[in-house]
Amino acid sequence: MSKLLDKPLKYFSIYALVILLLSVPVYYYIVDYIWLNELDEHNEITLKKIKKNLSEHPQLESADSLIQIWNNIMPGIEFGQYRRFEGQSDSTFTLFKPSTYSNPQESDRFRLLTSPVQIGNKIYKISIETNVEEADETILGIGFVTLIFFVFLVLGFLLLNRKISKIIWQPFYNTLERIRQFNIETHETIGFDKVPIEEFEELNHSLEKLISQNVESYKQQRRFVENASHELQTPIAILKAKIDQWYQNDKLLAAMGPELAELNVPLNRIIRINKNLLLLAKIENNQFADEVSLDVSASLEELLDYFTEIAHANNNILHTEIEANCMVQCNKFLFESMVSNLMTNAVKHGKKGETVDISLKSGTLTVKNYGDEALNTETIFKRFSIHSKQNTNSGLGLAIVKEICNKYNWQVYYHFGKNQHQFSVNF
């Protein structure tokens, strides 16, 4: 995954490369055009000088022998005769000739100027030629220089990109770091620093407003759950006491025994839901702040005495393997609540007559029980997510386990394999 600033840098570099590549032939044609014009101007100046010098020596009646010597010893300027002079004018053009002094198979390019000139009583044709620089050498030189400038251009882009990232985008990174450190459970709002960039200032203002609204909604939700749980305790206790009184009445029990039993089942579930909701509210409100250095091995041994009887009542075999001297820093009640929920699920929802394995090795608590199919890993730790067909299940046990693990930064995992449900807590 690439950073935001790297995206425009990539496209800028590609654009710059394309433009520079297109500039190479443009450079070549422009330089070639200027060079040819300069050569034409040089040839014209040379022609003017020759004509002027010839006009200053009118005594030359015939210069054939002199011209022949001149043509033999002077390269670049040659005198010749017209086959038929019909008032020809000056002519400038490009000529390719085999290389004389280098490789004969190669051709050199020349800029040629021809003009009629009178020596004595004869009209001669003077040809002035100048060698033009090789085109491939020009292109190679321009391409090499362009490549060097492109490298400097990309390096400049990189340095500017880093500089911009550190200076201009620093307020954004500060905002991002504040959001990462924010925890809605602490009931704190975020105060962002003032920044001179309008877009980032609007972003910070919108985030402050959004976070403030979410924190307030979260507070109201938690207060509602806590207050509702407290308020439900009294009517539930009265209803439970009334049913217990009916159980003490033999006549009423004989007449309505099954109805009282059916009524007692949902009532017990309401009691467990209310108790678990109140526990969750207390955990979220940090009401279990007192922590001790807890001997996990000893605490498990104490809880196993109770769950061994429950396992036997459900025709399950409890198999344990616990290492000694495993210490964690936590609240003892919350640790026991977490273990109790894991063990209760394993015993109640495991197959009858099968083994329930509980082990503590290398700081990891593992609880296994047999089952037919895997649980939904996306909803397994969510509140009121029912994974059992039993109507006595509150749907909050694993949510409590997850909340306690989050409080102490423990890792909880679920795995299903070989017809076994496995819950692991890594302290």
C-alpha positions as CSV (number, residue, x, y, z in Angstrom):
1,M,0.0,0.0,0.0
2,S,1.5,3.3,-1.1
3,K,1.3,6.7,0.6
4,L,-0.9,9.5,-0.7
5,L,2.0,11.7,-1.6
6,D,3.7,8.9,-3.6
7,K,0.7,8.8,-6.0
8,P,1.2,12.3,-7.6
9,L,5.0,11.8,-7.5
10,K,4.7,8.7,-9.6
11,Y,2.5,10.5,-12.2
12,F,4.7,13.6,-12.1
13,S,7.8,11.5,-12.8
14,I,6.1,9.7,-15.7
15,Y,4.8,13.0,-17.2
16,A,8.3,14.5,-16.8
17,L,9.9,11.5,-18.5
18,V,7.5,11.7,-21.5
19,I,8.0,15.4,-21.9
20,L,11.7,15.1,-21.8
21,L,11.7,12.2,-24.3
22,L,9.6,14.3,-26.6
23,S,11.9,17.2,-26.2
24,V,14.9,15.3,-27.6
25,P,13.8,15.4,-31.3
26,V,12.5,19.0,-30.8
27,Y,16.0,19.9,-29.4
28,Y,17.6,18.2,-32.4
29,Y,15.5,19.9,-35.1
30,I,15.9,23.3,-33.4
31,V,19.7,23.0,-33.0
32,D,20.0,21.6,-36.5
33,Y,18.0,24.5,-37.9
34,I,20.1,27.1,-36.0
35,W,23.3,25.4,-37.0
36,L,22.4,25.3,-40.7
37,N,21.5,29.0,-40.6
38,E,24.8,29.8,-39.0
39,L,26.6,27.7,-41.7
40,D,24.7,29.5,-44.5
41,E,25.6,32.8,-43.0
42,H,29.2,31.8,-42.8
43,N,29.2,30.6,-46.4
44,E,27.6,33.9,-47.5
45,I,30.2,36.0,-45.6
46,T,33.0,33.9,-47.2
47,L,31.4,34.4,-50.6
48,K,31.2,38.2,-50.1
49,K,34.9,38.3,-49.1
50,I,36.0,36.3,-52.1
51,K,34.0,38.5,-54.5
52,K,35.3,41.7,-52.9
53,N,38.9,40.5,-53.2
54,L,38.3,39.5,-56.9
55,S,36.8,42.8,-57.7
56,E,40.0,44.5,-56.3
57,H,42.1,42.6,-58.9
58,P,40.6,43.4,-62.3
59,Q,43.9,42.8,-64.1
60,L,43.2,39.0,-63.9
61,E,42.4,38.2,-67.5
62,S,42.4,34.4,-67.2
63,A,42.6,32.6,-63.9
64,D,42.3,29.0,-65.1
65,S,45.7,27.9,-63.9
66,L,45.3,29.7,-60.7
67,I,41.9,28.2,-60.1
68,Q,43.2,24.7,-60.8
69,I,45.9,25.2,-58.2
70,W,43.4,26.7,-55.8
71,N,41.0,23.7,-56.2
72,N,43.8,21.3,-55.4
73,I,45.1,22.9,-52.2
74,M,42.1,24.7,-50.7
75,P,39.3,22.4,-49.4
76,G,35.8,23.8,-49.0
77,I,36.0,26.4,-51.7
78,E,36.0,25.3,-55.3
79,F,35.8,27.2,-58.6
80,G,34.2,25.6,-61.7
81,Q,32.7,26.6,-65.0
82,Y,29.1,26.5,-66.1
83,R,28.4,24.3,-69.0
84,R,25.9,26.9,-70.0
85,F,25.4,30.1,-68.1
86,E,21.9,31.4,-68.2
87,G,22.0,33.9,-65.4
88,Q,22.1,31.5,-62.6
89,S,21.7,33.0,-59.1
90,D,23.0,31.9,-55.7
91,S,21.8,28.5,-54.5
92,T,22.0,27.0,-51.0
93,F,21.3,23.3,-50.3
94,T,22.5,20.2,-48.4
95,L,24.8,17.7,-49.9
96,F,25.8,14.2,-48.8
97,K,29.2,13.0,-50.0
98,P,31.4,10.0,-49.1
99,S,33.8,10.6,-46.3
100,T,37.2,11.5,-47.6
101,Y,39.4,11.2,-44.6
102,S,37.6,8.7,-42.4
103,N,35.5,5.7,-43.4
104,P,34.7,5.9,-47.2
105,Q,31.5,3.8,-46.7
106,E,30.1,6.6,-44.5
107,S,28.6,9.8,-45.8
108,D,29.2,13.3,-44.5
109,R,26.6,16.1,-44.7
110,F,27.7,19.4,-46.1
111,R,26.0,22.8,-46.4
112,L,26.7,24.1,-49.9
113,L,26.5,27.6,-51.4
114,T,26.9,28.1,-55.1
115,S,27.2,31.5,-56.9
116,P,28.4,32.9,-60.2
117,V,31.5,35.0,-60.1
118,Q,33.3,36.8,-62.9
119,I,37.1,36.6,-63.2
120,G,38.4,38.6,-66.1
121,N,36.1,38.0,-69.0
122,K,34.8,34.6,-67.8
123,I,31.9,33.6,-65.5
124,Y,32.9,30.9,-63.0
125,K,30.8,29.0,-60.5
126,I,32.2,29.2,-57.0
127,S,31.1,26.5,-54.5
128,I,31.5,27.0,-50.8
129,E,30.8,23.9,-48.6
130,T,31.0,23.5,-44.9
131,N,30.8,20.2,-43.1
132,V,27.7,19.8,-40.8
133,E,28.0,18.0,-37.4
134,E,26.8,14.4,-37.4
135,A,23.1,14.0,-36.5
136,D,23.6,10.9,-34.4
137,E,26.2,12.6,-32.3
138,T,23.9,15.5,-31.8
139,I,21.0,13.3,-30.7
140,L,23.3,11.2,-28.4
141,G,24.6,14.4,-26.7
142,I,21.1,15.8,-26.3
143,G,19.8,12.5,-25.0
144,F,22.6,12.1,-22.5
145,V,22.1,15.7,-21.2
146,T,18.3,15.2,-21.0
147,L,18.8,11.9,-19.0
148,I,21.0,13.7,-16.6
149,F,18.5,16.5,-16.1
150,F,15.7,13.9,-15.7
151,V,17.7,12.2,-12.9
152,F,18.1,15.5,-11.1
153,L,14.5,16.3,-11.7
154,V,13.3,13.0,-10.1
155,L,15.7,13.5,-7.2
156,G,14.3,16.9,-6.7
157,F,10.8,15.6,-6.7
158,L,11.8,13.0,-4.0
159,L,13.4,15.6,-1.8
160,L,10.5,18.1,-2.2
161,N,8.0,15.2,-1.5
162,R,9.7,14.4,1.8
163,K,9.9,18.1,2.7
164,I,6.3,18.6,1.9
165,S,5.3,15.5,3.8
166,K,7.1,16.6,6.9
167,I,6.0,20.2,6.9
168,I,2.6,20.5,5.2
169,W,1.2,17.1,6.2
170,Q,2.5,17.2,9.8
171,P,-0.9,18.4,11.2
172,F,-2.6,15.5,9.5
173,Y,-0.2,13.0,11.1
174,N,-0.8,14.7,14.5
175,T,-4.5,14.3,14.1
176,L,-4.1,10.7,13.0
177,E,-2.0,9.9,16.1
178,R,-4.6,11.5,18.4
179,I,-7.3,9.4,16.9
180,R,-5.2,6.2,17.3
181,Q,-4.7,7.0,21.0
182,F,-8.4,7.8,21.6
183,N,-10.4,5.3,23.6
184,I,-14.1,5.9,23.9
185,E,-14.3,3.9,27.1
186,T,-12.2,6.6,28.9
187,H,-15.1,9.2,28.3
188,E,-12.5,11.7,27.0
189,T,-12.9,14.1,24.1
190,I,-10.0,15.0,21.8
191,G,-8.6,18.5,21.7
192,F,-6.8,19.1,18.4
193,D,-4.2,21.8,18.0
194,K,-4.9,24.8,15.8
195,V,-3.4,24.5,12.4
196,P,-2.8,27.2,9.7
197,I,-4.2,25.0,6.9
198,E,-7.9,25.5,6.3
199,E,-8.7,21.9,5.2
200,F,-7.0,20.3,8.2
201,E,-8.7,22.8,10.5
202,E,-12.1,21.8,9.1
203,L,-11.2,18.1,9.4
204,N,-10.2,18.6,13.1
205,H,-13.4,20.5,13.8
206,S,-15.6,17.9,12.2
207,L,-13.7,15.1,14.1
208,E,-14.1,16.9,17.5
209,K,-17.9,17.3,16.9
210,L,-18.3,13.7,15.8
211,I,-16.2,12.2,18.7
212,S,-18.1,14.4,21.2
213,Q,-21.4,13.2,19.9
214,N,-20.3,9.5,20.0
215,V,-18.9,9.8,23.5
216,E,-22.1,11.4,24.8
217,S,-24.2,8.6,23.1
218,Y,-21.9,6.0,24.6
219,K,-22.3,7.5,28.1
220,Q,-26.0,7.6,27.8
221,Q,-26.1,4.0,26.6
222,R,-24.0,2.8,29.4
223,R,-26.0,4.7,32.0
224,F,-29.2,3.3,30.6
225,V,-27.9,-0.3,30.8
226,E,-26.6,0.2,34.3
227,N,-29.7,2.0,35.6
228,A,-32.0,-0.5,33.9
229,S,-30.1,-3.4,35.5
230,H,-30.3,-1.8,38.9
231,E,-34.0,-1.0,38.5
232,L,-34.8,-4.5,37.4
233,Q,-33.2,-6.1,40.4
234,T,-36.0,-5.2,42.8
235,P,-39.0,-6.5,40.7
236,I,-37.1,-9.6,39.7
237,A,-36.2,-10.3,43.3
238,I,-39.9,-9.8,44.3
239,L,-41.1,-12.1,41.5
240,K,-38.5,-14.7,42.4
241,A,-39.5,-14.6,46.1
242,K,-43.2,-15.0,45.2
243,I,-42.5,-18.1,43.1
244,D,-40.4,-19.6,45.9
245,Q,-43.4,-19.0,48.2
246,W,-45.7,-20.8,45.8
247,Y,-43.2,-23.7,45.8
248,Q,-43.7,-23.9,49.6
249,N,-47.5,-24.3,49.2
250,D,-48.1,-28.0,48.7
251,K,-51.6,-27.6,47.4
252,L,-50.6,-25.0,44.8
253,L,-47.5,-27.0,43.9
254,A,-49.6,-30.1,43.3
255,A,-52.1,-28.1,41.1
256,M,-49.6,-25.9,39.2
257,G,-46.3,-27.6,39.5
258,P,-45.5,-27.8,35.7
259,E,-46.7,-24.2,35.2
260,L,-44.4,-23.0,38.0
261,A,-41.5,-24.9,36.6
262,E,-42.0,-23.3,33.1
263,L,-42.3,-19.9,34.7
264,N,-39.1,-20.4,36.6
265,V,-37.0,-21.1,33.5
266,P,-37.4,-17.7,31.8
267,L,-37.2,-16.0,35.2
268,N,-33.8,-17.5,35.8
269,R,-32.7,-16.4,32.4
270,I,-33.8,-12.8,33.1
271,I,-31.9,-13.0,36.4
272,R,-28.7,-14.1,34.6
273,I,-29.1,-11.5,31.8
274,N,-29.6,-8.7,34.4
275,K,-26.6,-9.9,36.4
276,N,-24.4,-10.1,33.3
277,L,-25.5,-6.7,32.0
278,L,-24.7,-5.2,35.3
279,L,-21.3,-6.9,35.3
280,L,-20.5,-5.6,31.8
281,A,-21.5,-2.1,32.9
282,K,-19.2,-2.2,35.9
283,I,-16.3,-3.5,33.8
284,E,-16.8,-0.7,31.3
285,N,-17.0,1.9,34.1
286,N,-13.7,0.6,35.5
287,Q,-15.3,-0.3,38.8
288,F,-12.9,-3.2,39.2
289,A,-9.8,-1.1,39.4
290,D,-8.2,-3.1,42.3
291,E,-5.7,-5.5,41.0
292,V,-3.5,-8.1,42.6
293,S,-0.7,-10.5,41.5
294,L,-3.0,-13.5,41.1
295,D,-1.8,-17.1,41.1
296,V,-3.7,-18.4,38.1
297,S,-2.9,-22.0,38.9
298,A,-4.2,-21.9,42.4
299,S,-7.4,-20.0,41.4
300,L,-8.1,-22.6,38.7
301,E,-7.7,-25.5,41.2
302,E,-10.3,-23.8,43.4
303,L,-12.8,-23.4,40.6
304,L,-12.3,-27.0,39.3
305,D,-13.7,-28.4,42.5
306,Y,-17.0,-26.8,41.7
307,F,-17.1,-27.6,38.0
308,T,-16.1,-31.2,38.5
309,E,-19.4,-31.8,40.2
310,I,-21.3,-30.0,37.4
311,A,-19.5,-32.1,34.8
312,H,-20.3,-35.3,36.6
313,A,-24.0,-34.3,36.8
314,N,-23.9,-33.8,33.0
315,N,-22.1,-37.2,32.4
316,N,-19.0,-35.4,31.3
317,I,-15.4,-36.2,32.2
318,L,-13.3,-33.3,33.3
319,H,-9.7,-33.6,32.2
320,T,-7.2,-31.0,33.6
321,E,-3.5,-30.3,33.0
322,I,-2.4,-27.2,34.9
323,E,1.1,-25.9,35.3
324,A,2.1,-24.3,38.6
325,N,3.4,-20.8,39.3
326,C,1.5,-18.9,36.6
327,M,1.1,-15.3,37.8
328,V,-0.9,-12.4,36.3
329,Q,-1.8,-8.9,37.4
330,C,-5.6,-8.5,37.4
331,N,-8.8,-8.4,39.5
332,K,-9.5,-11.8,41.1
333,F,-13.3,-11.5,40.6
334,L,-13.0,-10.7,36.9
335,F,-10.6,-13.6,36.4
336,E,-12.9,-16.0,38.1
337,S,-15.9,-14.6,36.1
338,M,-14.0,-15.2,32.8
339,V,-13.0,-18.8,33.7
340,S,-16.5,-19.6,35.0
341,N,-18.1,-18.5,31.8
342,L,-15.7,-20.5,29.7
343,M,-16.1,-23.6,31.8
344,T,-19.9,-23.2,32.0
345,N,-20.2,-23.1,28.2
346,A,-17.9,-26.1,27.8
347,V,-19.8,-28.2,30.3
348,K,-23.4,-27.1,29.4
349,H,-23.0,-27.2,25.6
350,G,-20.6,-30.1,25.3
351,K,-21.7,-33.6,24.2
352,K,-22.9,-35.8,27.0
353,G,-20.5,-38.4,28.0
354,E,-17.5,-36.8,26.3
355,T,-14.4,-35.2,27.8
356,V,-14.0,-31.5,28.7
357,D,-10.3,-30.6,28.6
358,I,-8.9,-27.7,30.7
359,S,-5.2,-26.9,30.5
360,L,-2.8,-24.1,31.5
361,K,0.5,-24.2,29.7
362,S,3.1,-21.5,29.0
363,G,0.7,-18.7,30.1
364,T,-2.2,-19.9,27.9
365,L,-5.5,-21.2,29.3
366,T,-7.3,-23.6,27.0
367,V,-10.8,-25.0,27.4
368,K,-12.0,-27.7,24.9
369,N,-15.3,-29.6,24.5
370,Y,-16.8,-31.7,21.8
371,G,-19.4,-30.5,19.4
372,D,-21.0,-31.1,16.0
373,E,-20.3,-27.9,14.0
374,A,-18.2,-24.8,14.3
375,L,-19.5,-21.5,15.8
376,N,-19.8,-18.3,13.8
377,T,-16.5,-16.6,14.4
378,E,-17.9,-13.2,13.4
379,T,-20.5,-13.1,16.1
380,I,-19.2,-15.4,18.7
381,F,-18.1,-12.7,21.1
382,K,-20.9,-10.3,20.4
383,R,-23.6,-9.6,23.0
384,F,-26.9,-11.5,22.8
385,S,-25.4,-13.7,20.1
386,I,-27.0,-17.1,20.9
387,H,-25.0,-20.1,19.7
388,S,-27.0,-22.8,21.6
389,K,-30.6,-24.0,21.2
390,Q,-31.1,-24.0,25.0
391,N,-33.5,-21.2,26.0
392,T,-31.6,-20.7,29.2
393,N,-28.6,-19.2,27.6
394,S,-28.3,-15.4,28.2
395,G,-26.0,-14.7,25.2
396,L,-23.6,-12.6,27.3
397,G,-21.1,-15.2,28.6
398,L,-18.6,-15.0,25.8
399,A,-19.1,-11.2,25.5
400,I,-18.0,-10.9,29.2
401,V,-15.0,-13.1,28.4
402,K,-14.0,-10.8,25.6
403,E,-14.6,-7.6,27.6
404,I,-12.4,-8.9,30.5
405,C,-9.6,-9.9,28.0
406,N,-9.8,-6.4,26.4
407,K,-9.4,-4.8,29.8
408,Y,-6.2,-6.6,30.5
409,N,-4.9,-6.8,26.9
410,W,-5.2,-10.6,26.9
411,Q,-5.7,-12.4,23.6
412,V,-8.7,-14.7,23.3
413,Y,-9.0,-17.1,20.3
414,Y,-11.6,-19.7,19.1
415,H,-10.8,-22.7,17.0
416,F,-12.9,-25.7,15.8
417,G,-11.2,-28.9,14.7
418,K,-11.6,-32.6,15.1
419,N,-15.2,-32.0,16.4
420,Q,-13.8,-30.0,19.3
421,H,-14.5,-26.4,20.3
422,Q,-11.4,-24.7,21.6
423,F,-11.2,-21.4,23.5
424,S,-7.7,-20.1,24.3
425,V,-6.7,-17.1,26.5
426,N,-3.2,-15.9,26.2
427,F,-2.2,-13.9,29.3
